[in-house]
């Protein structure tokens, strides 16, 4: 079985994230959306709410699992027998960061990173942008996956 993890904070999970997972399902038998905890990071939504949002998006997709982890991403991947890390790239800046992390993950754990470029229409969407819009009371429905209600 080809299992990948799609790690992130997902605060919140956006239509861009959703698109990467949907496209990743063409490559992998199962994708575990891995919500990472980071004590240094102040989040807008609780872990439970972030998991609920993602569950809403994939309620009818049995090949997608949602898990929370609090460890190095490669250690979590190994603990659930995932051989791949799925990542999405929006920009050149993302590439530099992801490239160095992918090299380290391959070196220390033998886990390959598969990168999908964000679709053009979602390239400007980030969780930060969505949080800013929420804080100003704007409608964010166009930035969220289908079936998701905040």
N, C-alpha and C positions, 0 to 999 in steps of 0.2 A: 504494500500500500504506500502510495506517495502522499505523505502528510507534511503540510507546511504550517508554520505559525506566522501570523500577521500581528506583530507586536506594536504596541503604542499606548499612549495615555488615553487617547480617544475622548477628549474633553471639549466638545462632544464628538461623537462619530458622525462624519459628514457624508454627503453624496459622493464625494471624491473617494473616501475610504470604501464605501459601498461598491463603487465601480471597480476598484482594484480587486476586491474579494470576488465579485462576479466574474471578472476576467480570469482571476486565478483559479477558479473552479474548472476552467477548461484545461488547466495544466496539472491539477492535483486532485487526488481522490477525496481528500479532506483538508479543510483549513480550520485551524484553531485560532480564533481571534483572541489574542493574549493581552489582557489589560494589565499593564505594568503599574506597580505602585512605586511612587517616588516621594519619600518623606520630605525632600527638599522642595518639591514642586507644590505650589498652592493651586488646587483645582477648583473649578467652578461647580462641577457636579460631583456628587458622592460616587464611590465605586459602585454601589448598588444601582444608582440611577444610570450610570454609563452602561452597566451590564444590561439593564432593562431596555435602554434605547437600542442596543445592538440586537437583543433578542427580538424586539419588535420588527426590525428590518429583515431578520432571517427566520421568522417563525415557521415558514414553509420550506426551509432548506435543511434537510437532515445532515448534509455533508459539512455544515458549518457548526462548530462548537465554540462556546465562549467560556474562557477561563480567566481567572485572576492569578497573577504571580508576583512574587516579591524576591527575585533573585536575578543573577545575570541571565540575559535572554538565552544564551547558548546552553546554560545549565537547565533552564526550564525546557528548552527544546529537546534536549537529551532525555529529560525525565519523562516526557510523553512520547518518546520515540519519533520525533519529527526530524527529518533530514534536511529540511529546507526552511529558510526564512524568506517570507514574501515581503517586499517593500515597494512603495510607490514613490516616484520622483516627480516633483513639480518644476525644479529649476536646477541650474548649474550649481548653485550653493548647496542644494540637497545632495547632488552627486558627490561632491568632495567629502562630505561627512559620511555618507553611506558607503562610499568606496573604502575608506579607512576602516570602518567598522566591519564590513564584509571580509576584508583581508584578515583582520584579527580573529573573527569568528571561524574562518576556514582554518587558520593556523592553530588555534587552541582547541577546536572541537571537531574539525572536519565537516562543518555544516556549511552548505552552499547558500548563498543569498541570490534570490531571483528578483530582479528589479523590473517593474512595469512602469512605463511612463504614464503619467496622469493624462487623461484625455483633455484635449485643448479646452473644452467648455468648462472643465473643473479646475484648471490649473491655478486659478486665482483664489480658490476656496481653501481656507485653512480653519482649523479649530479656533485659532486666535481671532480671525475675522468674524466667525460665527458668534463667539463669546462677546465681542465688541458690539455686534448688532443687537444681541439679546440685552446687553446692559443699557442700550439706548431705546429699548422697546420696539425694535423693528421686527417685521415679519421675516422669519428665517425658513419658512416652509420649503422654499426653492433650494435650500442648501442642505436639506436633510434627506435621507433615503426614503423610499416609499414606505408607507404604513407607520412611520415614526411620528409620535406625538410627544412633545415635551411637557 
